[in-house]
Amino acid sequence: VNSGHRTKDTMYRSRGIWVNSNFRKTGVAQILFNMTESQAVAEGCNLIWSIPRKSAVKSYTLFGFKTVGNYFDEGMEFGPNIYVKKDLDVNS
């Protein structure tokens, strides 16, 4: 599961990615990220961002997200978290 929504005219948030433990490390997260990216591009966005937990960052970076800043706990229910972003090629 991955939900997403536009947050500004050209920015899209990927949020809430979750893969059943029986299917982790099988590429499912990458498929979900691909679908989210396609939706972001379809909505005219050129950047995806998120705030993953530290335990999930590897899935994001494998898909091309870059970390921004440092890990933080403040204001987060399940931390530590970090901001990540990925620039999109809207000309593809």
C-alpha positions as CSV (number, residue, x, y, z in Angstrom):
1,V,0.0,0.0,0.0
2,N,1.2,3.5,-0.7
3,S,-0.9,6.7,-0.6
4,G,0.0,9.9,-2.2
5,H,-1.3,13.4,-2.9
6,R,-0.2,16.7,-4.4
7,T,1.0,19.1,-1.8
8,K,1.8,22.1,-4.0
9,D,1.4,22.8,-7.8
10,T,4.4,20.7,-8.7
11,M,5.1,18.7,-5.5
12,Y,3.7,15.3,-4.6
13,R,3.9,13.5,-1.3
14,S,4.4,9.7,-1.0
15,R,3.1,8.6,2.3
16,G,2.1,5.6,4.2
17,I,4.1,2.9,2.2
18,W,3.6,-0.5,3.8
19,V,4.4,-4.0,2.5
20,N,3.2,-7.2,4.2
21,S,6.2,-8.9,5.9
22,N,5.7,-12.0,3.7
23,F,6.5,-9.8,0.6
24,R,9.3,-7.6,1.8
25,K,12.6,-7.6,0.0
26,T,10.8,-8.8,-3.2
27,G,10.5,-5.5,-5.1
28,V,7.0,-4.7,-4.1
29,A,7.9,-1.3,-2.6
30,Q,9.7,-0.4,-5.8
31,I,6.5,-1.3,-7.8
32,L,4.5,0.9,-5.5
33,F,6.9,3.8,-5.8
34,N,6.8,3.4,-9.6
35,M,3.0,3.7,-9.5
36,T,3.2,6.7,-7.2
37,E,5.7,8.4,-9.4
38,S,3.6,7.8,-12.5
39,Q,0.6,9.4,-10.7
40,A,2.7,12.4,-9.7
41,V,3.9,12.9,-13.2
42,A,0.3,12.5,-14.5
43,E,-0.7,15.3,-12.1
44,G,2.1,17.6,-13.5
45,C,4.5,17.3,-10.5
46,N,8.2,17.4,-10.8
47,L,9.2,16.3,-7.3
48,I,8.1,13.6,-4.9
49,W,8.8,14.0,-1.2
50,S,8.2,11.9,2.0
51,I,9.2,11.5,5.6
52,P,10.0,7.8,6.1
53,R,11.0,6.1,9.3
54,K,14.7,5.3,9.7
55,S,13.8,1.6,9.2
56,A,12.3,2.3,5.8
57,V,14.8,4.7,4.3
58,K,16.7,2.0,2.3
59,S,13.6,1.3,0.2
60,Y,13.3,5.0,-0.6
61,T,17.0,5.5,-1.5
62,L,17.0,2.4,-3.7
63,F,14.2,4.1,-5.7
64,G,16.3,7.3,-6.1
65,F,15.1,9.4,-3.2
66,K,17.8,11.6,-1.6
67,T,17.8,12.3,2.1
68,V,17.5,15.9,3.2
69,G,18.8,17.0,6.6
70,N,19.1,14.9,9.7
71,Y,16.9,12.4,11.4
72,F,14.3,13.8,13.9
73,D,11.7,12.6,16.3
74,E,9.9,15.8,17.2
75,G,6.3,15.8,16.0
76,M,6.5,12.2,14.8
77,E,4.6,9.3,16.3
78,F,7.0,6.7,15.0
79,G,10.6,8.1,14.8
80,P,13.2,8.8,14.0
81,N,12.3,10.1,10.6
82,I,14.0,12.0,7.8
83,Y,12.9,14.0,4.8
84,V,13.5,12.5,1.4
85,K,12.9,13.9,-2.1
86,K,13.2,12.7,-5.7
87,D,13.2,15.0,-8.7
88,L,11.1,13.7,-11.5
89,D,11.8,13.7,-15.2
90,V,8.5,15.0,-16.5
91,N,9.7,14.9,-20.1
92,S,9.8,11.1,-20.3
